[in-house]
Amino acid sequence: MSRPVKHSLTLRGHRTSVSLEEEFWQAFRQIAAEEKMPLNVLAARIDEARGVDMGLASAIRLHVLRYYRDKG
């Protein structure tokens, strides 16, 4: 697993940075492509669904994990 890499996202018009390992970025991009939606839209959906006690990076990692677990 690689070290986390910071990327900027735009969520409902606001810029934010998220640090994820490259493997998670690749999987996150693949999910967005499979769902036929821009990465920022998928990130905004995940952001809206997460609880206040969870960071966005953790919510994205869990989304990726659940997506592939449920798909498999």
mmCIF file of the N, C-alpha and C atoms, coordinates in Angstrom:
data_MODEL
# 
_entry.id   MODEL 
# 
loop_
_atom_site.group_PDB 
_atom_site.id 
_atom_site.type_symbol 
_atom_site.label_atom_id 
_atom_site.label_alt_id 
_atom_site.label_comp_id 
_atom_site.label_asym_id 
_atom_site.label_entity_id 
_atom_site.label_seq_id 
_atom_site.pdbx_PDB_ins_code 
_atom_site.Cartn_x 
_atom_site.Cartn_y 
_atom_site.Cartn_z 
_atom_site.occupancy 
_atom_site.B_iso_or_equiv 
_atom_site.pdbx_formal_charge 
_atom_site.auth_seq_id 
_atom_site.auth_comp_id 
_atom_site.auth_asym_id 
_atom_site.auth_atom_id 
_atom_site.pdbx_PDB_model_num 
ATOM 1   N N  . MET A 1 1  ? 0.856   -1.177  0.000   1.00 0.00 ? 1  MET A N  1 
ATOM 2   C CA . MET A 1 1  ? 0.000   0.000   0.000   1.00 0.00 ? 1  MET A CA 1 
ATOM 3   C C  . MET A 1 1  ? 0.898   1.234   0.000   1.00 0.00 ? 1  MET A C  1 
ATOM 4   N N  . SER A 1 2  ? 0.539   2.187   -0.790  1.00 0.00 ? 2  SER A N  1 
ATOM 5   C CA . SER A 1 2  ? 1.326   3.413   -0.906  1.00 0.00 ? 2  SER A CA 1 
ATOM 6   C C  . SER A 1 2  ? 0.971   4.392   0.211   1.00 0.00 ? 2  SER A C  1 
ATOM 7   N N  . ARG A 1 3  ? 1.752   5.463   0.288   1.00 0.00 ? 3  ARG A N  1 
ATOM 8   C CA . ARG A 1 3  ? 1.460   6.531   1.254   1.00 0.00 ? 3  ARG A CA 1 
ATOM 9   C C  . ARG A 1 3  ? 0.304   7.363   0.727   1.00 0.00 ? 3  ARG A C  1 
ATOM 10  N N  . PRO A 1 4  ? -0.463  7.987   1.623   1.00 0.00 ? 4  PRO A N  1 
ATOM 11  C CA . PRO A 1 4  ? -1.576  8.824   1.170   1.00 0.00 ? 4  PRO A CA 1 
ATOM 12  C C  . PRO A 1 4  ? -1.101  9.981   0.293   1.00 0.00 ? 4  PRO A C  1 
ATOM 13  N N  . VAL A 1 5  ? -1.903  10.271  -0.725  1.00 0.00 ? 5  VAL A N  1 
ATOM 14  C CA . VAL A 1 5  ? -1.644  11.357  -1.661  1.00 0.00 ? 5  VAL A CA 1 
ATOM 15  C C  . VAL A 1 5  ? -2.831  12.315  -1.570  1.00 0.00 ? 5  VAL A C  1 
ATOM 16  N N  . LYS A 1 6  ? -2.540  13.607  -1.465  1.00 0.00 ? 6  LYS A N  1 
ATOM 17  C CA . LYS A 1 6  ? -3.596  14.607  -1.331  1.00 0.00 ? 6  LYS A CA 1 
ATOM 18  C C  . LYS A 1 6  ? -4.059  15.069  -2.713  1.00 0.00 ? 6  LYS A C  1 
ATOM 19  N N  . HIS A 1 7  ? -5.381  15.091  -2.893  1.00 0.00 ? 7  HIS A N  1 
ATOM 20  C CA . HIS A 1 7  ? -6.001  15.607  -4.110  1.00 0.00 ? 7  HIS A CA 1 
ATOM 21  C C  . HIS A 1 7  ? -7.117  16.568  -3.708  1.00 0.00 ? 7  HIS A C  1 
ATOM 22  N N  . SER A 1 8  ? -7.396  17.522  -4.552  1.00 0.00 ? 8  SER A N  1 
ATOM 23  C CA . SER A 1 8  ? -8.487  18.463  -4.308  1.00 0.00 ? 8  SER A CA 1 
ATOM 24  C C  . SER A 1 8  ? -9.761  17.971  -4.969  1.00 0.00 ? 8  SER A C  1 
ATOM 25  N N  . LEU A 1 9  ? -10.867 18.175  -4.281  1.00 0.00 ? 9  LEU A N  1 
ATOM 26  C CA . LEU A 1 9  ? -12.194 17.868  -4.794  1.00 0.00 ? 9  LEU A CA 1 
ATOM 27  C C  . LEU A 1 9  ? -13.064 19.095  -4.599  1.00 0.00 ? 9  LEU A C  1 
ATOM 28  N N  . THR A 1 10 ? -14.105 19.196  -5.392  1.00 0.00 ? 10 THR A N  1 
ATOM 29  C CA . THR A 1 10 ? -15.079 20.264  -5.221  1.00 0.00 ? 10 THR A CA 1 
ATOM 30  C C  . THR A 1 10 ? -16.400 19.631  -4.815  1.00 0.00 ? 10 THR A C  1 
ATOM 31  N N  . LEU A 1 11 ? -16.861 19.983  -3.626  1.00 0.00 ? 11 LEU A N  1 
ATOM 32  C CA . LEU A 1 11 ? -18.114 19.447  -3.107  1.00 0.00 ? 11 LEU A CA 1 
ATOM 33  C C  . LEU A 1 11 ? -19.116 20.582  -2.987  1.00 0.00 ? 11 LEU A C  1 
ATOM 34  N N  . ARG A 1 12 ? -20.134 20.546  -3.830  1.00 0.00 ? 12 ARG A N  1 
ATOM 35  C CA . ARG A 1 12 ? -21.176 21.567  -3.836  1.00 0.00 ? 12 ARG A CA 1 
ATOM 36  C C  . ARG A 1 12 ? -20.587 22.977  -3.868  1.00 0.00 ? 12 ARG A C  1 
ATOM 37  N N  . GLY A 1 13 ? -19.612 23.174  -4.749  1.00 0.00 ? 13 GLY A N  1 
ATOM 38  C CA . GLY A 1 13 ? -19.024 24.484  -4.957  1.00 0.00 ? 13 GLY A CA 1 
ATOM 39  C C  . GLY A 1 13 ? -17.894 24.858  -4.021  1.00 0.00 ? 13 GLY A C  1 
ATOM 40  N N  . HIS A 1 14 ? -17.530 24.002  -3.097  1.00 0.00 ? 14 HIS A N  1 
ATOM 41  C CA . HIS A 1 14 ? -16.455 24.283  -2.150  1.00 0.00 ? 14 HIS A CA 1 
ATOM 42  C C  . HIS A 1 14 ? -15.296 23.309  -2.361  1.00 0.00 ? 14 HIS A C  1 
ATOM 43  N N  . ARG A 1 15 ? -14.088 23.842  -2.424  1.00 0.00 ? 15 ARG A N  1 
ATOM 44  C CA . ARG A 1 15 ? -12.894 23.017  -2.599  1.00 0.00 ? 15 ARG A CA 1 
ATOM 45  C C  . ARG A 1 15 ? -12.496 22.411  -1.258  1.00 0.00 ? 15 ARG A C  1 
ATOM 46  N N  . THR A 1 16 ? -12.068 21.162  -1.322  1.00 0.00 ? 16 THR A N  1 
ATOM 47  C CA . THR A 1 16 ? -11.547 20.487  -0.142  1.00 0.00 ? 16 THR A CA 1 
ATOM 48  C C  . THR A 1 16 ? -10.453 19.537  -0.593  1.00 0.00 ? 16 THR A C  1 
ATOM 49  N N  . SER A 1 17 ? -9.564  19.194  0.298   1.00 0.00 ? 17 SER A N  1 
ATOM 50  C CA . SER A 1 17 ? -8.489  18.248  -0.005  1.00 0.00 ? 17 SER A CA 1 
ATOM 51  C C  . SER A 1 17 ? -8.733  16.949  0.737   1.00 0.00 ? 17 SER A C  1 
ATOM 52  N N  . VAL A 1 18 ? -8.433  15.857  0.064   1.00 0.00 ? 18 VAL A N  1 
ATOM 53  C CA . VAL A 1 18 ? -8.589  14.525  0.648   1.00 0.00 ? 18 VAL A CA 1 
ATOM 54  C C  . VAL A 1 18 ? -7.306  13.747  0.401   1.00 0.00 ? 18 VAL A C  1 
ATOM 55  N N  . SER A 1 19 ? -6.818  13.098  1.436   1.00 0.00 ? 19 SER A N  1 
ATOM 56  C CA . SER A 1 19 ? -5.621  12.264  1.316   1.00 0.00 ? 19 SER A CA 1 
ATOM 57  C C  . SER A 1 19 ? -6.017  10.799  1.353   1.00 0.00 ? 19 SER A C  1 
ATOM 58  N N  . LEU A 1 20 ? -5.697  10.104  0.263   1.00 0.00 ? 20 LEU A N  1 
ATOM 59  C CA . LEU A 1 20 ? -5.956  8.665   0.140   1.00 0.00 ? 20 LEU A CA 1 
ATOM 60  C C  . LEU A 1 20 ? -4.739  8.004   -0.487  1.00 0.00 ? 20 LEU A C  1 
ATOM 61  N N  . GLU A 1 21 ? -4.562  6.738   -0.192  1.00 0.00 ? 21 GLU A N  1 
ATOM 62  C CA . GLU A 1 21 ? -3.524  5.958   -0.851  1.00 0.00 ? 21 GLU A CA 1 
ATOM 63  C C  . GLU A 1 21 ? -3.876  5.852   -2.333  1.00 0.00 ? 21 GLU A C  1 
ATOM 64  N N  . GLU A 1 22 ? -2.867  5.749   -3.187  1.00 0.00 ? 22 GLU A N  1 
ATOM 65  C CA . GLU A 1 22 ? -3.093  5.709   -4.636  1.00 0.00 ? 22 GLU A CA 1 
ATOM 66  C C  . GLU A 1 22 ? -4.039  4.577   -5.027  1.00 0.00 ? 22 GLU A C  1 
ATOM 67  N N  . GLU A 1 23 ? -3.962  3.450   -4.346  1.00 0.00 ? 23 GLU A N  1 
ATOM 68  C CA . GLU A 1 23 ? -4.855  2.328   -4.660  1.00 0.00 ? 23 GLU A CA 1 
ATOM 69  C C  . GLU A 1 23 ? -6.325  2.715   -4.441  1.00 0.00 ? 23 GLU A C  1 
ATOM 70  N N  . PHE A 1 24 ? -6.588  3.490   -3.384  1.00 0.00 ? 24 PHE A N  1 
ATOM 71  C CA . PHE A 1 24 ? -7.953  3.950   -3.146  1.00 0.00 ? 24 PHE A CA 1 
ATOM 72  C C  . PHE A 1 24 ? -8.374  4.998   -4.166  1.00 0.00 ? 24 PHE A C  1 
ATOM 73  N N  . TRP A 1 25 ? -7.449  5.897   -4.568  1.00 0.00 ? 25 TRP A N  1 
ATOM 74  C CA . TRP A 1 25 ? -7.790  6.862   -5.613  1.00 0.00 ? 25 TRP A CA 1 
ATOM 75  C C  . TRP A 1 25 ? -8.160  6.138   -6.901  1.00 0.00 ? 25 TRP A C  1 
ATOM 76  N N  . GLN A 1 26 ? -7.395  5.132   -7.267  1.00 0.00 ? 26 GLN A N  1 
ATOM 77  C CA . GLN A 1 26 ? -7.678  4.387   -8.500  1.00 0.00 ? 26 GLN A CA 1 
ATOM 78  C C  . GLN A 1 26 ? -9.041  3.709   -8.417  1.00 0.00 ? 26 GLN A C  1 
ATOM 79  N N  . ALA A 1 27 ? -9.319  3.066   -7.285  1.00 0.00 ? 27 ALA A N  1 
ATOM 80  C CA . ALA A 1 27 ? -10.599 2.374   -7.115  1.00 0.00 ? 27 ALA A CA 1 
ATOM 81  C C  . ALA A 1 27 ? -11.760 3.373   -7.096  1.00 0.00 ? 27 ALA A C  1 
ATOM 82  N N  . PHE A 1 28 ? -11.555 4.513   -6.438  1.00 0.00 ? 28 PHE A N  1 
ATOM 83  C CA . PHE A 1 28 ? -12.574 5.554   -6.358  1.00 0.00 ? 28 PHE A CA 1 
ATOM 84  C C  . PHE A 1 28 ? -12.901 6.088   -7.754  1.00 0.00 ? 28 PHE A C  1 
ATOM 85  N N  . ARG A 1 29 ? -11.867 6.332   -8.556  1.00 0.00 ? 29 ARG A N  1 
ATOM 86  C CA . ARG A 1 29 ? -12.077 6.796   -9.943  1.00 0.00 ? 29 ARG A CA 1 
ATOM 87  C C  . ARG A 1 29 ? -12.806 5.735   -10.773 1.00 0.00 ? 29 ARG A C  1 
ATOM 88  N N  . GLN A 1 30 ? -12.446 4.477   -10.562 1.00 0.00 ? 30 GLN A N  1 
ATOM 89  C CA . GLN A 1 30 ? -13.078 3.392   -11.309 1.00 0.00 ? 30 GLN A CA 1 
ATOM 90  C C  . GLN A 1 30 ? -14.566 3.288   -10.959 1.00 0.00 ? 30 GLN A C  1 
ATOM 91  N N  . ILE A 1 31 ? -14.887 3.424   -9.691  1.00 0.00 ? 31 ILE A N  1 
ATOM 92  C CA . ILE A 1 31 ? -16.289 3.378   -9.269  1.00 0.00 ? 31 ILE A CA 1 
ATOM 93  C C  . ILE A 1 31 ? -17.068 4.522   -9.918  1.00 0.00 ? 31 ILE A C  1 
ATOM 94  N N  . ALA A 1 32 ? -16.509 5.716   -9.894  1.00 0.00 ? 32 ALA A N  1 
ATOM 95  C CA . ALA A 1 32 ? -17.183 6.865   -10.516 1.00 0.00 ? 32 ALA A CA 1 
ATOM 96  C C  . ALA A 1 32 ? -17.420 6.596   -12.001 1.00 0.00 ? 32 ALA A C  1 
ATOM 97  N N  . ALA A 1 33 ? -16.431 6.034   -12.681 1.00 0.00 ? 33 ALA A N  1 
ATOM 98  C CA . ALA A 1 33 ? -16.580 5.720   -14.108 1.00 0.00 ? 33 ALA A CA 1 
ATOM 99  C C  . ALA A 1 33 ? -17.658 4.659   -14.321 1.00 0.00 ? 33 ALA A C  1 
ATOM 100 N N  . GLU A 1 34 ? -17.660 3.615   -13.495 1.00 0.00 ? 34 GLU A N  1 
ATOM 101 C CA . GLU A 1 34 ? -18.664 2.558   -13.624 1.00 0.00 ? 34 GLU A CA 1 
ATOM 102 C C  . GLU A 1 34 ? -20.070 3.090   -13.347 1.00 0.00 ? 34 GLU A C  1 
ATOM 103 N N  . GLU A 1 35 ? -20.166 4.036   -12.433 1.00 0.00 ? 35 GLU A N  1 
ATOM 104 C CA . GLU A 1 35 ? -21.459 4.629   -12.099 1.00 0.00 ? 35 GLU A CA 1 
ATOM 105 C C  . GLU A 1 35 ? -21.826 5.775   -13.056 1.00 0.00 ? 35 GLU A C  1 
ATOM 106 N N  . LYS A 1 36 ? -20.901 6.071   -13.987 1.00 0.00 ? 36 LYS A N  1 
ATOM 107 C CA . LYS A 1 36 ? -21.106 7.119   -14.995 1.00 0.00 ? 36 LYS A CA 1 
ATOM 108 C C  . LYS A 1 36 ? -21.416 8.472   -14.353 1.00 0.00 ? 36 LYS A C  1 
ATOM 109 N N  . MET A 1 37 ? -20.564 8.844   -13.395 1.00 0.00 ? 37 MET A N  1 
ATOM 110 C CA . MET A 1 37 ? -20.727 10.147  -12.749 1.00 0.00 ? 37 MET A CA 1 
ATOM 111 C C  . MET A 1 37 ? -19.362 10.761  -12.490 1.00 0.00 ? 37 MET A C  1 
ATOM 112 N N  . PRO A 1 38 ? -19.288 12.070  -12.487 1.00 0.00 ? 38 PRO A N  1 
ATOM 113 C CA . PRO A 1 38 ? -18.018 12.720  -12.172 1.00 0.00 ? 38 PRO A CA 1 
ATOM 114 C C  . PRO A 1 38 ? -17.567 12.373  -10.751 1.00 0.00 ? 38 PRO A C  1 
ATOM 115 N N  . LEU A 1 39 ? -16.268 12.343  -10.564 1.00 0.00 ? 39 LEU A N  1 
ATOM 116 C CA . LEU A 1 39 ? -15.700 12.020  -9.259  1.00 0.00 ? 39 LEU A CA 1 
ATOM 117 C C  . LEU A 1 39 ? -16.219 12.965  -8.187  1.00 0.00 ? 39 LEU A C  1 
ATOM 118 N N  . ASN A 1 40 ? -16.330 14.253  -8.495  1.00 0.00 ? 40 ASN A N  1 
ATOM 119 C CA . ASN A 1 40 ? -16.816 15.223  -7.510  1.00 0.00 ? 40 ASN A CA 1 
ATOM 120 C C  . ASN A 1 40 ? -18.256 14.949  -7.090  1.00 0.00 ? 40 ASN A C  1 
ATOM 121 N N  . VAL A 1 41 ? -19.080 14.452  -8.006  1.00 0.00 ? 41 VAL A N  1 
ATOM 122 C CA . VAL A 1 41 ? -20.474 14.125  -7.677  1.00 0.00 ? 41 VAL A CA 1 
ATOM 123 C C  . VAL A 1 41 ? -20.507 12.929  -6.731  1.00 0.00 ? 41 VAL A C  1 
ATOM 124 N N  . LEU A 1 42 ? -19.724 11.905  -7.026  1.00 0.00 ? 42 LEU A N  1 
ATOM 125 C CA . LEU A 1 42 ? -19.667 10.749  -6.143  1.00 0.00 ? 42 LEU A CA 1 
ATOM 126 C C  . LEU A 1 42 ? -19.143 11.158  -4.769  1.00 0.00 ? 42 LEU A C  1 
ATOM 127 N N  . ALA A 1 43 ? -18.113 11.983  -4.728  1.00 0.00 ? 43 ALA A N  1 
ATOM 128 C CA . ALA A 1 43 ? -17.567 12.452  -3.454  1.00 0.00 ? 43 ALA A CA 1 
ATOM 129 C C  . ALA A 1 43 ? -18.617 13.227  -2.669  1.00 0.00 ? 43 ALA A C  1 
ATOM 130 N N  . ALA A 1 44 ? -19.397 14.052  -3.345  1.00 0.00 ? 44 ALA A N  1 
ATOM 131 C CA . ALA A 1 44 ? -20.441 14.831  -2.664  1.00 0.00 ? 44 ALA A CA 1 
ATOM 132 C C  . ALA A 1 44 ? -21.509 13.913  -2.087  1.00 0.00 ? 44 ALA A C  1 
ATOM 133 N N  . ARG A 1 45 ? -21.861 12.871  -2.805  1.00 0.00 ? 45 ARG A N  1 
ATOM 134 C CA . ARG A 1 45 ? -22.851 11.905  -2.288  1.00 0.00 ? 45 ARG A CA 1 
ATOM 135 C C  . ARG A 1 45 ? -22.329 11.198  -1.050  1.00 0.00 ? 45 ARG A C  1 
ATOM 136 N N  . ILE A 1 46 ? -21.072 10.789  -1.101  1.00 0.00 ? 46 ILE A N  1 
ATOM 137 C CA . ILE A 1 46 ? -20.470 10.137  0.058   1.00 0.00 ? 46 ILE A CA 1 
ATOM 138 C C  . ILE A 1 46 ? -20.399 11.109  1.228   1.00 0.00 ? 46 ILE A C  1 
ATOM 139 N N  . ASP A 1 47 ? -20.038 12.355  0.944   1.00 0.00 ? 47 ASP A N  1 
ATOM 140 C CA . ASP A 1 47 ? -19.944 13.378  1.974   1.00 0.00 ? 47 ASP A CA 1 
ATOM 141 C C  . ASP A 1 47 ? -21.294 13.603  2.652   1.00 0.00 ? 47 ASP A C  1 
ATOM 142 N N  . GLU A 1 48 ? -22.358 13.667  1.862   1.00 0.00 ? 48 GLU A N  1 
ATOM 143 C CA . GLU A 1 48 ? -23.696 13.877  2.414   1.00 0.00 ? 48 GLU A CA 1 
ATOM 144 C C  . GLU A 1 48 ? -24.150 12.722  3.291   1.00 0.00 ? 48 GLU A C  1 
ATOM 145 N N  . ALA A 1 49 ? -23.714 11.500  2.962   1.00 0.00 ? 49 ALA A N  1 
ATOM 146 C CA . ALA A 1 49 ? -24.167 10.306  3.674   1.00 0.00 ? 49 ALA A CA 1 
ATOM 147 C C  . ALA A 1 49 ? -23.352 9.997   4.931   1.00 0.00 ? 49 ALA A C  1 
ATOM 148 N N  . ARG A 1 50 ? -22.162 10.584  5.046   1.00 0.00 ? 50 ARG A N  1 
ATOM 149 C CA . ARG A 1 50 ? -21.305 10.245  6.190   1.00 0.00 ? 50 ARG A CA 1 
ATOM 150 C C  . ARG A 1 50 ? -21.791 10.939  7.453   1.00 0.00 ? 50 ARG A C  1 
ATOM 151 N N  . GLY A 1 51 ? -21.453 10.351  8.573   1.00 0.00 ? 51 GLY A N  1 
ATOM 152 C CA . GLY A 1 51 ? -21.799 10.960  9.849   1.00 0.00 ? 51 GLY A CA 1 
ATOM 153 C C  . GLY A 1 51 ? -20.817 12.059  10.214  1.00 0.00 ? 51 GLY A C  1 
ATOM 154 N N  . VAL A 1 52 ? -21.177 12.859  11.178  1.00 0.00 ? 52 VAL A N  1 
ATOM 155 C CA . VAL A 1 52 ? -20.311 13.959  11.597  1.00 0.00 ? 52 VAL A CA 1 
ATOM 156 C C  . VAL A 1 52 ? -19.048 13.468  12.300  1.00 0.00 ? 52 VAL A C  1 
ATOM 157 N N  . ASP A 1 53 ? -19.047 12.236  12.758  1.00 0.00 ? 53 ASP A N  1 
ATOM 158 C CA . ASP A 1 53 ? -17.894 11.684  13.464  1.00 0.00 ? 53 ASP A CA 1 
ATOM 159 C C  . ASP A 1 53 ? -16.887 11.014  12.534  1.00 0.00 ? 53 ASP A C  1 
ATOM 160 N N  . MET A 1 54 ? -17.143 11.041  11.224  1.00 0.00 ? 54 MET A N  1 
ATOM 161 C CA . MET A 1 54 ? -16.259 10.371  10.276  1.00 0.00 ? 54 MET A CA 1 
ATOM 162 C C  . MET A 1 54 ? -15.710 11.377  9.277   1.00 0.00 ? 54 MET A C  1 
ATOM 163 N N  . GLY A 1 55 ? -14.415 11.306  9.023   1.00 0.00 ? 55 GLY A N  1 
ATOM 164 C CA . GLY A 1 55 ? -13.800 12.162  8.021   1.00 0.00 ? 55 GLY A CA 1 
ATOM 165 C C  . GLY A 1 55 ? -14.146 11.696  6.613   1.00 0.00 ? 55 GLY A C  1 
ATOM 166 N N  . LEU A 1 56 ? -13.993 12.601  5.664   1.00 0.00 ? 56 LEU A N  1 
ATOM 167 C CA . LEU A 1 56 ? -14.329 12.278  4.282   1.00 0.00 ? 56 LEU A CA 1 
ATOM 168 C C  . LEU A 1 56 ? -13.432 11.178  3.726   1.00 0.00 ? 56 LEU A C  1 
ATOM 169 N N  . ALA A 1 57 ? -12.149 11.209  4.020   1.00 0.00 ? 57 ALA A N  1 
ATOM 170 C CA . ALA A 1 57 ? -11.243 10.172  3.512   1.00 0.00 ? 57 ALA A CA 1 
ATOM 171 C C  . ALA A 1 57 ? -11.662 8.792   4.008   1.00 0.00 ? 57 ALA A C  1 
ATOM 172 N N  . SER A 1 58 ? -12.007 8.684   5.280   1.00 0.00 ? 58 SER A N  1 
ATOM 173 C CA . SER A 1 58 ? -12.467 7.392   5.828   1.00 0.00 ? 58 SER A CA 1 
ATOM 174 C C  . SER A 1 58 ? -13.768 6.963   5.166   1.00 0.00 ? 58 SER A C  1 
ATOM 175 N N  . ALA A 1 59 ? -14.670 7.910   4.947   1.00 0.00 ? 59 ALA A N  1 
ATOM 176 C CA . ALA A 1 59 ? -15.944 7.586   4.299   1.00 0.00 ? 59 ALA A CA 1 
ATOM 177 C C  . ALA A 1 59 ? -15.728 7.083   2.877   1.00 0.00 ? 59 ALA A C  1 
ATOM 178 N N  . ILE A 1 60 ? -14.779 7.686   2.157   1.00 0.00 ? 60 ILE A N  1 
ATOM 179 C CA . ILE A 1 60 ? -14.472 7.228   0.797   1.00 0.00 ? 60 ILE A CA 1 
ATOM 180 C C  . ILE A 1 60 ? -13.879 5.825   0.836   1.00 0.00 ? 60 ILE A C  1 
ATOM 181 N N  . ARG A 1 61 ? -12.931 5.585   1.748   1.00 0.00 ? 61 ARG A N  1 
ATOM 182 C CA . ARG A 1 61 ? -12.344 4.238   1.857   1.00 0.00 ? 61 ARG A CA 1 
ATOM 183 C C  . ARG A 1 61 ? -13.421 3.197   2.137   1.00 0.00 ? 61 ARG A C  1 
ATOM 184 N N  . LEU A 1 62 ? -14.334 3.498   3.053   1.00 0.00 ? 62 LEU A N  1 
ATOM 185 C CA . LEU A 1 62 ? -15.404 2.553   3.368   1.00 0.00 ? 62 LEU A CA 1 
ATOM 186 C C  . LEU A 1 62 ? -16.343 2.357   2.187   1.00 0.00 ? 62 LEU A C  1 
ATOM 187 N N  . HIS A 1 63 ? -16.607 3.417   1.441   1.00 0.00 ? 63 HIS A N  1 
ATOM 188 C CA . HIS A 1 63 ? -17.449 3.297   0.247   1.00 0.00 ? 63 HIS A CA 1 
ATOM 189 C C  . HIS A 1 63 ? -16.797 2.355   -0.771  1.00 0.00 ? 63 HIS A C  1 
ATOM 190 N N  . VAL A 1 64 ? -15.501 2.543   -0.993  1.00 0.00 ? 64 VAL A N  1 
ATOM 191 C CA . VAL A 1 64 ? -14.760 1.675   -1.917  1.00 0.00 ? 64 VAL A CA 1 
ATOM 192 C C  . VAL A 1 64 ? -14.827 0.226   -1.440  1.00 0.00 ? 64 VAL A C  1 
ATOM 193 N N  . LEU A 1 65 ? -14.562 0.011   -0.166  1.00 0.00 ? 65 LEU A N  1 
ATOM 194 C CA . LEU A 1 65 ? -14.594 -1.344  0.399   1.00 0.00 ? 65 LEU A CA 1 
ATOM 195 C C  . LEU A 1 65 ? -15.967 -1.973  0.218   1.00 0.00 ? 65 LEU A C  1 
ATOM 196 N N  . ARG A 1 66 ? -17.011 -1.259  0.569   1.00 0.00 ? 66 ARG A N  1 
ATOM 197 C CA . ARG A 1 66 ? -18.379 -1.802  0.447   1.00 0.00 ? 66 ARG A CA 1 
ATOM 198 C C  . ARG A 1 66 ? -18.755 -2.066  -1.000  1.00 0.00 ? 66 ARG A C  1 
ATOM 199 N N  . TYR A 1 67 ? -18.356 -1.162  -1.889  1.00 0.00 ? 67 TYR A N  1 
ATOM 200 C CA . TYR A 1 67 ? -18.682 -1.324  -3.306  1.00 0.00 ? 67 TYR A CA 1 
ATOM 201 C C  . TYR A 1 67 ? -18.132 -2.633  -3.841  1.00 0.00 ? 67 TYR A C  1 
ATOM 202 N N  . TYR A 1 68 ? -16.859 -2.896  -3.582  1.00 0.00 ? 68 TYR A N  1 
ATOM 203 C CA . TYR A 1 68 ? -16.257 -4.114  -4.120  1.00 0.00 ? 68 TYR A CA 1 
ATOM 204 C C  . TYR A 1 68 ? -16.670 -5.348  -3.336  1.00 0.00 ? 68 TYR A C  1 
ATOM 205 N N  . ARG A 1 69 ? -16.944 -5.210  -2.062  1.00 0.00 ? 69 ARG A N  1 
ATOM 206 C CA . ARG A 1 69 ? -17.427 -6.352  -1.279  1.00 0.00 ? 69 ARG A CA 1 
ATOM 207 C C  . ARG A 1 69 ? -18.802 -6.759  -1.780  1.00 0.00 ? 69 ARG A C  1 
ATOM 208 N N  . ASP A 1 70 ? -19.685 -5.790  -1.998  1.00 0.00 ? 70 ASP A N  1 
ATOM 209 C CA . ASP A 1 70 ? -21.041 -6.084  -2.449  1.00 0.00 ? 70 ASP A CA 1 
ATOM 210 C C  . ASP A 1 70 ? -21.066 -6.555  -3.903  1.00 0.00 ? 70 ASP A C  1 
ATOM 211 N N  . LYS A 1 71 ? -20.120 -6.076  -4.692  1.00 0.00 ? 71 LYS A N  1 
ATOM 212 C CA . LYS A 1 71 ? -20.042 -6.444  -6.109  1.00 0.00 ? 71 LYS A CA 1 
ATOM 213 C C  . LYS A 1 71 ? -19.571 -7.875  -6.292  1.00 0.00 ? 71 LYS A C  1 
ATOM 214 N N  . GLY A 1 72 ? -18.672 -8.293  -5.407  1.00 0.00 ? 72 GLY A N  1 
ATOM 215 C CA . GLY A 1 72 ? -18.024 -9.583  -5.543  1.00 0.00 ? 72 GLY A CA 1 
ATOM 216 C C  . GLY A 1 72 ? -18.856 -10.727 -5.130  1.00 0.00 ? 72 GLY A C  1 
# 
